[in-house]
Amino acid sequence: MYSDMVNVFHQNGHRVFPMAPADSQENKSFVSTEEGIDVLRIKTLDVFSKNKFIKGFANILLSNQFKKGYNRFWKKNKIDLIIVATPSVMFAGFVSYLKKYTGAKVLLMQKDIFPQNAVDLGLMKKDGLTYNFFKKNEVKLLSEADYIGCTSPGNIAYLLKHYDFLKNKKVELLYNSTKLLEFSSDKNIRTKYHLGHKFIVVFGGNMGKPQQLENVLSLAKKCSVYEDVKFLIIGTGTEVEELKREAGKMQLHNLQFVDKVPREEYFQLLSNCNIGLISLHQNFTVPNTPMKLNDYLNAEIPVLASIDRGNDLGILLEKNSMGKFAYADAPDDLFSAFKELYEDKSKCHELGQNGKKFCLENLSADKSYETILEIIKDV
């Protein structure tokens, strides 16, 4: 998502200075040229670790590590606009420093509302020491932002309701976006992944506690009455092994797990599936728009979503006729929504086409670039 955005700014004639973590095996920060762009790779701990303690500690150190790298390599560069995204809120200190030093404006792309989402999942106690530490950084980052781009109207409403000081800021709609890939009609990929002529329900992406994957297994169990339905589960995460064990206990023979797929092949695979599945935990109280939505819509397949009751993703799907949804605390409703799609193949195709249209009009990196320029037009 972010590399695509950097490339679009670069292609439109802007000087860009992207900073990102280096590979965890690197022992120092360095500048590398990637797709014709200089990228400052910062030596960090493993910010993507499956161990939540290592990941948490790595994020705490980010601000100082980025500040040190910036001062060493890029301090002389003139900066007009700072673009930062959540997660992580731990960039607050660095953004504050960078803003004061350069006099630049700050655009915050608000992707996740943390630490509240961790509280929702029981990973953190509200008003505890850890919560208060991250909350302080979240508020600081929001305060430093001159502009805030949110992924949905519900996300905007949540921020304005819970953070009074944002009412005087420019909070705008800025969808998740990527470079949209074109698909070929190569059907050999169905053979490669042993899909045959099955009706494929695909779940792609991270598999952790936020996804409430027991609902995916529950749906697969109910769908076992259909001999031609198969679930394709693609990705990695903290819950993968537990998911496999539970699927074995439930004797689910209509599931296939795939760990990793190259990006372009992944998109090609999606285009040969019939339904794209989204699953979010029922305890979430913050609106969240998963990135996998873009992938499914771009692949021209309808979306079936199991979401928390505070999420407006269902409204987006139904308003634009791109799929069906049910609430995560009502798994029987999810099966009913699946049956509507499965039993009406022409409707299924129509929803996929509508999703593709919405994707082309709203979810490309080029569209986000145009939206950002509109948001910051007074700079």
N, C-alpha and C positions, 0 to 999 in steps of 0.2 A: 504493500500500500504506500509506504513512505518513499521508497526508492522510485516508484512510478511518478509520484508527485514531484520529487526532485528533478527527474528527467524532463518533465513537462515545463517546469520553470526554466531549466537550462535551454531547452529547445526554443523557448520564446524570448531568448536573449538576455535573461537575468544572470547575474553572477550568483552562484549558490555555494554555500559552505556547509555541506552536511557533516554532522558529527554522529557517530554511532559506535556501539561497543565493538571491540575487536574480537576475533575468535578467542575462546577461553584459554587456548594453548599459547597465545602470544604473551611475551614477557615485557612488552613495552608498547607505548602509543606510537603511531606512525601515520603518515599521509600516503594513501594509495590512490592510483588513478583507476577508476571504475566506470566503464562506458563513457570515457572521455571527460569525467568529472573527478576533481580531487576530493577525496573523502577522508576526513580525519577519524581514524579508528582509535578509540580510547581503550587502553588496558583496564579491564574491570574484572571482578570476580564473575562467576557464572550466573548472569541475571536470568537465565532460562532454566536453571536447575530444577529438577523435580523435587528436591529437598526444600521444603518451604522455609526452613531456617536459613539455609545458604542463600536462597533466592532473596529473602527479606534483607539479610545483611548486605548482600551485593547491591541491592537497590538503595540502601541507606548511604552507601559510599559514593553513589553516582555523581552527586552534585560537585563534590570536591575533586573527583577524578576528571570530570569534564572541564571544570574551571582550570585545573592544572594543565590539561592538554591544550585548551584554548589559549592560555597565556604563553605557552611554549611555542605553538605553531601559528596561530591565526590572530594574534592580538592587534596586528597592524591593519587588518582588513576592515574596510568601511562597511558597516551593517545598517540597513534601513528597516528591515523587518525580521523579527525572530519568530519562527514557527515551532511550537512545541506541542506534544500530544500526551494525553493520559491514556494508559499508565506510562510513566510513573509520576506520582506527585512529588517524588524526591528530587526533581529538577528545579524545584522552587527556588532554592538558594542560588543556583547557577544562573537561572533566568533573571533573578533580581539583580545579581552582580552585572550580568551582560547588558541589561537594560540601562542601568545607571552609567556604565562605562561607555556605551555606544550612543545612548540617546534614542535607540530604536524603539519602535512600537512592537507589541507582543500579540500574536494571534495564538490562542490556545484551541487546539482541536480536542474537544471533550469526548473521548471514546467510552470511558468507563468512569463511574462515580465511586471512587475509593476514598476512604475505607468502609463506607456504608455497605457496599456489596459483600465485603468480608464478614461484617457483622450479620448480615442476612443469612449467610451460610454457616454461622456458628464458628467461624475461624478466628473471630476476634470478639472480645467483650466490649460493649459500648461503654465509654467513659473510663475504660481501663488505661493503664499507662501507654501500652502500645497504640491503642486507638487514638488517644489524645496526641501522641507524637505525630502520627500520620495525618490526623485531622488538622493540626497546626500547619503542616506543610501544604495540605490541600487548599486551605483557606488562603495561604500566602500566594500559592500559584494562581488561584482564581483572582486574587487582588491585583497581582502584577499584570494580568492580561488586560489589554486594551480592547480586544475583540475575542469573542468566544464562539466557536462553531460547534453545534450539536448535531448528533446523527438523526434526531427525530423531533417532531413537535412535542412529544411527551417528555423527552429529555430536556428541552428548553423549559417547559412548564415546571418540571421538577426543580431545576436549578433556581428559577425565579421565585418559587415558593419557599425553598429552604435556605436561600442565601439572600437576605434582604439587600445587602450591599451591591448586588448585581443589577438591580433595577435601573441604575444609571449607566450601565455598560451596554455595549452593542452585542447582544446575544442573538445569533442567527442560525438558520438551518444550513448545515454542511454535511451532506451524506457521506458515508464511507465510499471510497472510490478506488479503482485500480485501472491499469491499462487493460482495455477489453481485447481479448484474444479472439481471433477468428477460428472457426472449427471446420475441419474437412469432414467428408461423409464416410471416412474409412471405418468399416465395420469389423476389421480384423481385431480391433481392441476388445470386442466382445469375446472373441475366441481366446485371446491372450489371458483374459481374466475369468474364463470359464462361465460366462454369463448366459450363453445359449440364446434362447428366445424367451427368457424369463422377463417378467415385469419387475424392474429393478427399483428398489427404494434405497437411495444412497444417503449416508450420513458421512460428511467429510469435515475434518478439522480436529481441534483439540478435544480430548476426552478426559475431563476432570469432574470434580464435584459440581461446578456450576451448571453442567449439562444434564444433571439428573438422568443418567443413562438407564436407570431401571425402567423408565418410561419407554425407552427404545426397545428394551427386551420384552416388556409387556405387550407392546404393539406387535412385535415379531411373533410372539406366542399366539396372539389372537389371529394373526394373518396366516398361521400355519394351515388353516382350513382351505387356503387357496394354493394349489399345487404349483402354480406358475409364478408365485410371488417370492422374490428373494431380496434380502437385505444385504447391502454392501457397506461395510463399515471401514472407512479409510482414515488413518491418522494415528497419532500417538498421544500420550498423556498419562497422568497419574493413576487413572482408573482403568486403563486398558486391560491389564492382567486380571483384575477383579471381574471385569465385564466378561472376559473369556471364560473364567471359571464359572461364573453364574450362568452363562449361556449353556455350558456343558451340563450343569446341574439341572437346568430346565429342559434339556434334551432338544435344544433348538437346532434343527438341521437346515433352516432356511437363512442362516447367517454366514457371511464370508468376511473375514478380517484381512485387511491389507494395511501394512505398516506405513510405508512411504512410497510415493509416486512422484516422479519428476513433474514440475509445474505444468508444462505444456501437455504432457500425457495425462495428467490429472484432469485438466479441462476437457481434453478429448474424451476421457472416460465418462465425465459428467454428462456430456452431450449424448451419450448412449444409454443413459438411465431414464427412468420415467417420472420419478418424484424425488425432490430434494428435501431431506428431513432436517428440521431445526428443533432442538430440545434445550430448554432453559429451566433452571430450578424454580420450583413453586414458591420458595421463600424469598425470592428477590423482591425488593420494594423499589428498585431503581430501574427505569427504562433502559434497555440494552438492545442494540442492533448488531447481531453477529455478522462478521465479515463474510461468512459462508453464504449469506443471502445474495450477495453480489455474484458469487460464483454460480449459484443455481440459476439466477435470472439470466445471466449471460449465456448459460448453456441451453436456455430456452426450455427449461423444465419447470413445472408448477411446484410451489413450495407447500409443504405440510409442516406446520409449526405447533409445538407444544410449549406454551409460554406462561410466565407468571401473570397474575391479574393486574399488576402495575405497569405492564408493558403495552405500548401502543403498536407493536409490530402487527398484530392481528388486524387492526384498523387499516394499516397501510396495505396489507395483502388483499383485504376485501374491497377497499375503496378503489383499488386499481385492478381488481379481478386477476390476481396473480397466484392465488392459492387459497388454502383453507387453514384454519387454526382451531385449537382447543386449549383450554387451560390445563396447566400441568397437574393440578390437583383433581382433575377429572379425566383419567386415562381412557375411560370408556368412550368419552366424546371424541377422543383422538381417533379411535378405531372407526367410529361413525363417519368422521371427516375423511378418513382414508377410503372407506367404502364408496363414498360419493365420487371420489376421483377414480378409483379403480373400475367402477361399474359404468363410467361415462367417459370412454377414451377420447371422444371428440371434444368434450368439455376440458379434459385434461390437456389436450393439445392447444386449445384456445387460451387457457390460462398461461401456458408456457409462452405463447406468442405475445400475450399482453405483458408478461414479465420482461421479455426481451426488449420490447418497445420502451418500457419504463427504464430499463437498464441503460439503453443507448441514450435516452434523453436526460438522465439524471445521475448516473453512477460511474461515468468515465472520469479518468484523471484530468482530462481536458476540461470537463464540465466543472470539476472542483476548482481547477485553476481559475476559470472565469468567475466562479462564485467568490473565491478569495479576493480577486481583484475588485469585485464589486463591494465586498465587505470593508476593504481597506482603502476605498477610493479617496478618502480625505487625507491619506498619508502624503 
